[in-house]
């Protein structure tokens, strides 16, 4: 059992997780998204055992529900010391999913550098803008 510290109440919460068995936490998402996340985490060498996860109270949009419950997720990847804080949704399960997804993006950017998906998208947009500028100069 993996323990998570719930900082708003000072209690330890236990989740069922068997690291190498392939069983993952239920985030309230479709099976396809869950499998894609598992695959992406394997590609990044991101293991659940390397992640320190804490839950803190959110703020902002969402009203009383967000302000009273600990839906904000703070992930820290211990080996790389990268940290992610997500409060995108009112649901803690979805925020856990988004946090892991964002952690994968950070690790991919760090590992791949210019070959990461984010950098490829930026490069594609830059090339499109260059083509537009050339077209405008011709007239």
N, C-alpha and C positions, 0 to 999 in steps of 0.2 A: 504494500500500500504506500502510495506517495502522499506526503503530507503537504498541505498548503497553509500558509499563515494568513489568516484573515485579519488585516491590520485594524479595521474599524472596531472589531469586537475583542481582539487579542486572543482569539481561540485558534486551535489547529483544526483544520478540516481534512478529512481523509478522502481520497479519490481512489477508485479501483483502476490501477494501471499496471500492466505487465509489460515492461520495456521492450523486450525482444520478441514477445509473442505476437506482436502486430495488432494487439487490441488497443484502440485509442479512445480517448475521452469523447463522450457524446456532446457535440456542440450545438445540436438542433439544426443541422444542415443536411442537405441531400447526400445520399451515399456516394454519388459521383464526385461532389466537391470534397468529401472526406477522403476518398481515394486519391484525388489529385493532390491534396495537401500532404498526405502520407508519402506519396511519390516525390514530391518537391522537397520534403524534409529529408528523405533518404539521399537525394541528389546533393543536398547542401551539407550532408553529414551532421544534421541537426537532430540530436537525440533528446527525448523527454528528460532523461536523467541529467543532462547538461543544463537544463533550464530551471531557473528559480522563479517561481510564479507567486505574486502577491496580489491581493485584491484590495482596492481602496475606494473610498466614496467618490462618485462622479459629481460633476456640476454642470451647469448650463441647461440646454434644452432637454426636456423630458419631465420637468416638473417635480412634484414631491417624490415620485417613484425613484427618480435618479438620485435625488438628494439624500434619501434615507437609506438606500441599499448600496452595497459595495459592488457595483457593476463595472467599475473601471479596472482594467487588467494591466499589471506592470510585469513584463517579462525581462529577465536578465540572463543572457547567455554567458555562463561562467567562464568557459575557455577563452572566448574572444572579448569578454567584458562589454559586449553590445547590449543596449537596453532599449526597450520599446514600451510605450504607455499608450493604451487605446481605450477610448470611451465613445466609440462611434455609434454604438447601439444601446438601447435600454436593457438589453438582455446580456447577462454575464457570459452565457454560453457562446453567443455570437461574437462578443468582444474577445473571448479566448481564441476563437478561430481567426479573427482579423489580426490579432497580435502575433500569432504563429506565422500567418501569411506575410505580415510585414517583416518579421524577423528573418524569414527565408529571403525576402528581397534584399535586406541589408547584407546578409551573408553572401548572396550571389554577387552583389555589387562589390563587396570586399574581395571575394575570391577571383571573380572573372574580370573585374576592371572594365576595360573598353568593350569586352565581349558580352556584358550583361544585357538583359532585355531592355532595361531602362536606357542605357547608353545607346543601344541600337535604335530605339524609338526617337531619341533626341537627334541622332545623326540623320535619320530619315527625314525628319521635319526640317532640319537645317538645309539638307539638299533640296527639298521642295521649295524652300524660300529662296535659295540661290537661283533656281530655275526661273522662278517668277520675276526676280530682279533682272535677270538677263533678258527676259521677254519684254519687260517694260523699257529697258534701255534701247532695244532695237527700234522702237517706234519713235 
